[in-house]
Amino acid sequence: MRLTRKTLTRSAMVAAAGTAALSLAACSGGGGGAASSDALSLLINVENAEIPAVLETLADGACSAEAEAMPLEIETTPQTNLDQQLQLQAGQGALPVLFSAGNAPSLTAELADAGHVADFEQVLGDLGIADQIEPAAVSTIESLYGGFRALPFEYNVEGIWYNKQIFAENGIDEPQTFGDMVAAAETLSAAGVQPFSASGEQGWPITRLISSYLFRDLGPDALQKVADGEAKLTDPEYVAAAQAIADLGAEGWFGEGVGSIDMATSENQFLNGSAAMFYMGSWFLSGLNDPEMNQIGAENVGFMPFPGVEGGAGDRSQLAANVGLPVTMNANLVNDDTTPWLECIVENYGSTALEQENRVSGFALNEEVADVPELTQMVQEQVAETDTTVLWFEALFSAEATATSQRNAAPLVTGSISPEEFMEMVQADL
């Protein structure tokens, strides 16, 4: 399979959706001071080896002229120390040219308000390369960070992977609505096939189902309204989403002992054909594309956005997505020295990352990439066709509410707590 250049015509950007109301100390210092740089400096969390590797490849290849004029210099810090490091450097006016966005989206918003974060809508627009970012990625970044304040070096879409062979053997078409998916699960269960696999130990693969139902039923701003105080998780229409997912568990469709199932086990249940459906992100491609891990065969794997809810305000074209821990740019170091590097990255990163790391990013593809696995190509095309994205259940929650949500997801689907109790506990932490 080959992927070729696609020129995008992007419609007006989605309005900024705001950021989480998290309580973090604002960094000191304003936008006036900035570190000077003779190099393209990058501060990134040490756990992310992929972005530096791709940038180094660009420095040796497509961006060699830019690297000669301004060498690439990479500094790493543990992710647990990242927010503190960013606040310290911002207060000293010493942020590098590029840096990982903070762990909490609110920190990036604070840095932006203080004049430290580039507005990529303006910067890329002035450079004439705004169309090199996929609209879906822009939508996700704006929802998380309150504006186009980061670049999508990583881009993950989420949905339901399903076993096409099992579906065909049981006469099941890809579900278009939640009712269709429930009917499919009934058919599978009657045939002795476990309908869903999920890690109850992790919790979030279950809460992702709740948020997906909310977005399809109430619309893509359902959880933003909760973050803004315009709605509560305890409102009847929100509890209904938790009830819908609890009902799947009440039928036994997640299998036995879901609360003790870890992530590796849940992945294996799908990869060995024990379960027919598996909600997961596109980072799962590494396992799906590995013939030793994927025992059902890549040709038997399908991917679908979470189905629509009958009569709902949202629709299945609104793909769930995230950008990992993205990289942003020092607003005070956007100048004639650094923008040639920025242009080269934006125009070449997508193809290089796909070829070198088999990684889908939020950058457009400007060169042919040979031998792309079919499932990876399918995800890339899905990203290119998506304009509006949604987040995940805990994206705008506090750390405390996130922990409560994920800890109680398995009890929700095993019936140990009711949907009302689940939503009450999470809302209390908000």
Secondary structure, 3 states (H helix, E strand, C coil): CCECCCCCCCCCCCCCCCCCCCCCCCCCCCCCCCCCCCCEEEEEECCCCHHHHHHHHHHHCCCHHHHHHCCEEEEEECHHHHHHHHHHHHHCCCCCCEEECCCCHHHHHHHHHCCCECCHHHHHHHHCCHHHECHHHHHHHHHHHCCCCCECCCCEEEEEEEEHHHHHHCCCCCCCEHHHHHHHHHHHHHCCCEEEECCCCCCHHHHHHHHHHHHHHHCCCHHHHHHCCCCCCCCHHHHHHHHHHHHHHHCCCCCCCHHHCCHHHHHHHHHCCCEEEEEEEHHHHHHHCCCCCCCCCHHHEEEECCCECCCCCCCCCCEEEECCCCEEEEHHHCCCCCHHHHHHHHHHHHHHHHHHHCCCCCECCCCCECCCCHHHHHHHHHHHCCCCEECCCCCCCCHHHHHHHHHCHHHHHHCCCCHHHHHHHHHHHC
